[in-house]
Structure formats: structure tokens, C-alpha cells
Amino acid sequence: MAAITASMVAELRGKTDAPMMECKKALTEAEGDMAKAEELLRVKLGSKAGKAAARVTAEGVVATSMNGATGALIEVNCETDFVTKNDSFLALANAAAALVAKHNPADVAALCALAYEQDGFGPTLEDVRKGLIGKIGENMTFRRFKYFDGSTKLASYLHGTRIGVVVEFEGEEMAAKDVAMHVAAMKPVSLSSDQVPAELVERERSVAAAKAAEDAAVATAAGKPVQSPEIVAKRIDGGVQKFLKEVSLFNQPFVKNDKQTVEQMLKGVGTTVKGFTLYVVGEGIEKKVDDFAAEVAAQVAAAKQAA
């Protein structure tokens, strides 16, 4: 009979989210055949097996790695804030960043296929991820990363583990680091106003138009004069231009000296920012909100029906 090791049990648990003893029983019955054991668990446990892979990973960390002239920024997600403080999870995130900086993988799948061992798991990063899912009991995912090829200088800034910024620049490093901190605080969406994505501009224009229409309706109801279409159009354009300045890096007031813009600060020290990348953990991920009271009530009701 094949020996059933702890790492095999952890790997199967990572794949199926089944209880550890059930994983061991399945592996024993399958004589160590991982695929067969997984099939046995899915038949026995139904939808419960594999639910870890479906759970939302809206928490996590951002990590950076600078490797000489190249570098990387990565977001690695988990389910709860508690796991973001786990040493094994943090080691996984930092290792993934280092692998991106060294190998420049094409995508997450290529990153996961790279050689890496940790906590007795391996030989690939994906094997370690699955092993840690079983060990820690939470789903984990590599959400996104960016590789920097060394064509410009790099400055990075991490605000805790939830916000990460990499700035590509030429000139003074201290100024670039200040810009990285500024980006983390002010969260611009582009370098300049003409680079703001068109969908954001249109959304802002729609908001301004709706506000103008609301003001006109209020004025009409109050018997007051309504502004001409020309003035309304100017108001809308003014609102859009204000928005563009607020969300473009070069036009924002510099956080260390709001008497000058970021662009003015950079010109003063002879530094050029070529680009920036900002990652905020969980940005854009819809988090699941559990209604604990409703869950308990549902369980009580189910128990009464069973009785």
C-alpha cells in the first residue's frame, strides 16, 4: 500500500476543501492516486468539495521586488484579513513578486508553473499555493502583476501591505519616491488629463449633466429663471475639466507642498515621471457581505423542519 504523507493530504485538501481526515481516507482508498482520491471526495461530498476555489478572495497583500534595473508589483489575494498576517502567506506573496521580477512570465498561469518550494510543498508555485490552501484553510489567488523591464529607473512604495506603487522615472530618486507616496495617497488614474480613460470622462459628463437637469427642475418648480443651454453646457464642461485635474497626477497638488502641482515639483528638480502603477488590494472585487443574523435564523428554521 502506498504511503500517505501529510503533504499529500494537504494538497488534496487544497484542491477540494474537504476535511483533513476525509482527504486521508480518500487517499488511502485510492492507494495514493491523487486524481482518484479527488474523484472519490467529489462523489462523497458533492458541492462541498472544491468550494474553496469558488470563495471570493477580496483580501490580500501587495508585494514588490526590485531586481537591479527590473522589478515587479503583484497582488495576491485571500479570503480574510487574518491570513494577510500569516508568515507562510506573506512568504508566498514575496516569492511570487521575486519570480515575476526574475522571469517575466506571460500571465498568471505561466507564473504558477515556475519552480518554487515552500513549507514542504512544490515543485512549482502553483503546488505551493494549493498546499497552503489546504494548510491554512482559505482560498488564495494570484490576481495580477506587472513586470518592469528596466527601460527606466524604478521607485517603489508600499503603504502597509494593502497599497503598492511603482513609479518609472528619469532624474532624482527621492523625487520619484515622493511621487510614489503621493500616488498611494491621492490615487490618480493617469499621468495627465488627456490620458484619463474615455469611459471615466463620459461618466463624469453624465453626472454633471444630470446635476444640471436637477437644478433646472428645482428652479422651475420654484418659479425661478432657468439657465440658458449655453450656460448649462459651460457648467458641464467646467465640471469635467475640474474632474480631469483632480484625477491626473501632474495636475494634482503635491501632497508635501500643496502650493505647487506634482508637475511643477518635478520640473523644479529636473525629474521626469514616465508612468506609474498603483495596486490597491481588492479594488474592483465584489466582497461577500454575510448577514449573520439571517444565517442563524435560516439554520434554526432548517432544524425545526428537520424535527
GIKAHU-V692045 format. One record per residue. RES is the residue in one small letter. PHI is phi as a letter, one per 30 degrees, with the letter a starting at -180 (NA if undefined). PSI is psi in whole degrees, -180 to 180 (none if undefined). D_FIRST is the distance of its C-alpha to the first C-alpha in whole Angstrom. Layout:
# GIKAHU-V692045
RES|PHI|PSI|D_FIRST, RES|PHI|PSI|D_FIRST
This chain:
# GIKAHU-V692045
m|NA|138|0, a|d|142|4, a|d|131|6, i|c|110|9, t|c|163|12, a|d|-37|16, s|d|-34|17, m|d|-42|15, v|d|-44|16, a|d|-40|19, e|d|-43|19, l|d|-38|18, r|d|-38|21, g|d|-33|23, k|d|-32|23, t|c|-19|23, d|i|15|25, a|d|156|23, p|e|151|22, m|e|-43|20, m|d|-34|18, e|d|-37|18, c|d|-43|16, k|d|-41|13, k|d|-42|13, a|d|-42|13, l|d|-38|11, t|d|-46|8, e|d|-35|10, a|d|4|10, e|h|41|6, g|i|-3|8, d|d|109|11, m|d|-46|14, a|d|-42|17, k|d|-40|15, a|d|-40|14, e|d|-41|18, e|d|-42|19, l|e|-42|18, l|d|-40|20, r|d|-36|23, v|d|-41|23, k|d|-43|22, l|c|-11|25, g|i|-133|27, s|d|-18|29, k|d|-40|28, a|d|127|25, g|j|2|27, k|d|-21|30, a|e|-39|30, a|d|-20|31, a|c|-9|34, r|d|142|35, v|d|131|38, t|c|80|38, a|c|-9|42, e|c|-180|41, g|k|-162|40, v|b|159|42, v|c|136|44, a|b|151|43, t|b|160|45, s|b|125|45, m|c|121|48, n|b|78|47, g|i|-122|50, a|d|-9|52, t|c|169|49, g|a|179|48, a|a|152|45, l|b|133|46, i|b|148|43, e|c|125|42, v|c|126|38, n|c|156|38, c|b|-174|36, e|c|-36|37, t|b|156|39, d|d|-29|41, f|e|-43|39, v|d|-23|36, t|d|-12|39, k|c|2|39, n|d|129|36, d|e|-39|35, s|d|-40|32, f|d|-43|34, l|d|-39|37, a|d|-39|35, l|d|-45|33, a|d|-45|37, n|d|-37|39, a|d|-40|36, a|d|-41|36, a|d|-43|40, a|d|-37|40, l|d|-39|38, v|d|-45|40, a|d|-32|43, k|d|-38|42, h|c|-15|40, n|h|61|42, p|d|153|40, a|d|-33|41, d|a|-175|40, v|d|-39|37, a|d|-42|34, a|d|-37|35, l|d|-46|35, c|d|-23|32, a|d|-9|30, l|d|150|32, a|d|131|30, y|a|140|29, e|b|141|27, q|a|142|28, d|h|31|26, g|i|3|23, f|c|156|23, g|l|-172|24, p|c|5|24, t|c|167|27, l|d|-37|29, e|d|-39|28, d|d|-39|24, v|d|-44|26, r|e|-49|28, k|d|-39|25, g|d|-42|23, l|d|-29|26, i|d|-44|27, g|d|-39|24, k|d|-45|25, i|c|-31|28, g|j|18|28, e|b|150|31, n|d|146|31, m|b|141|33, t|b|149|34, f|c|106|36, r|d|-50|40, r|a|156|42, f|a|162|43, k|b|136|46, y|c|136|46, f|c|123|50, d|d|2|51, g|i|10|53, s|d|-18|56, t|b|170|58, k|d|156|57, l|b|140|55, a|b|136|55, s|b|158|53, y|a|132|53, l|c|125|50, h|c|96|52, g|i|-133|49, t|b|5|46, r|c|-20|47, i|b|130|50, g|b|141|50, v|b|137|52, v|b|128|53, v|c|132|56, e|c|127|57, f|a|170|61, e|b|130|63, g|k|-139|65, e|d|129|65, e|d|-40|61, m|d|-40|63, a|d|-40|64, a|d|-39|61, k|d|-38|59, d|d|-38|62, v|d|-40|61, a|d|-43|58, m|d|-40|58, h|d|-45|61, v|d|-42|59, a|d|-36|56, a|d|-43|59, m|c|-16|61, k|h|57|58, p|d|159|60, v|c|-12|59, s|a|170|61, l|d|-51|63, s|b|167|66, s|d|-31|68, d|d|-5|68, q|c|1|64, v|d|131|63, p|e|139|61, a|e|-36|63, e|d|-32|61, l|d|-39|62, v|d|-45|66, e|d|-37|66, r|d|-43|64, e|d|-38|67, r|d|-39|70, s|d|-40|69, v|d|-45|69, a|d|-39|72, a|d|-41|73, a|d|-39|72, k|d|-41|74, a|d|-40|77, a|d|-39|77, e|d|-43|76, d|d|-40|79, a|d|-39|82, a|d|-41|81, v|d|-43|82, a|d|-42|85, t|d|-44|86, a|d|-31|85, a|d|0|87, g|i|22|90, k|c|158|90, p|d|144|90, v|c|140|87, q|d|149|86, s|d|157|87, p|e|-35|84, e|d|-44|85, i|d|-40|84, v|d|-43|81, a|d|-40|80, k|d|-38|81, r|d|-43|79, i|d|-46|76, d|d|-39|76, g|d|-39|77, g|d|-40|74, v|d|-43|71, q|d|-38|73, k|d|-42|72, f|d|-45|69, l|e|-40|68, k|d|-35|70, e|d|-30|67, v|c|0|64, s|c|131|65, l|e|-53|64, f|d|-28|67, n|c|-11|70, q|d|143|68, p|d|133|70, f|d|132|68, v|d|-27|66, k|d|-13|68, n|a|92|71, d|d|5|72, k|d|-10|75, q|b|155|74, t|d|168|71, v|d|-40|68, e|d|-42|70, q|d|-41|73, m|d|-45|71, l|d|-42|69, k|d|-36|72, g|d|-25|74, v|c|11|71, g|i|41|71, t|b|141|67, t|c|127|66, v|c|122|63, k|d|-27|61, g|l|168|59, f|b|154|56, t|b|127|53, l|b|124|52, y|c|128|49, v|c|125|49, v|e|130|46, g|i|2|45, e|e|122|48, g|i|-5|49, i|c|130|45, e|d|115|46, k|d|143|45, k|d|129|44, v|c|114|46, d|d|131|44, d|c|96|47, f|d|-43|46, a|d|-43|48, a|d|-37|48, e|d|-44|44, v|d|-43|44, a|d|-41|47, a|d|-39|45, q|d|-40|42, v|d|-44|45, a|d|-41|46, a|d|-38|43, a|d|-39|42, k|d|-40|46, q|d|-39|45, a|d|-33|42, a|d|none|44
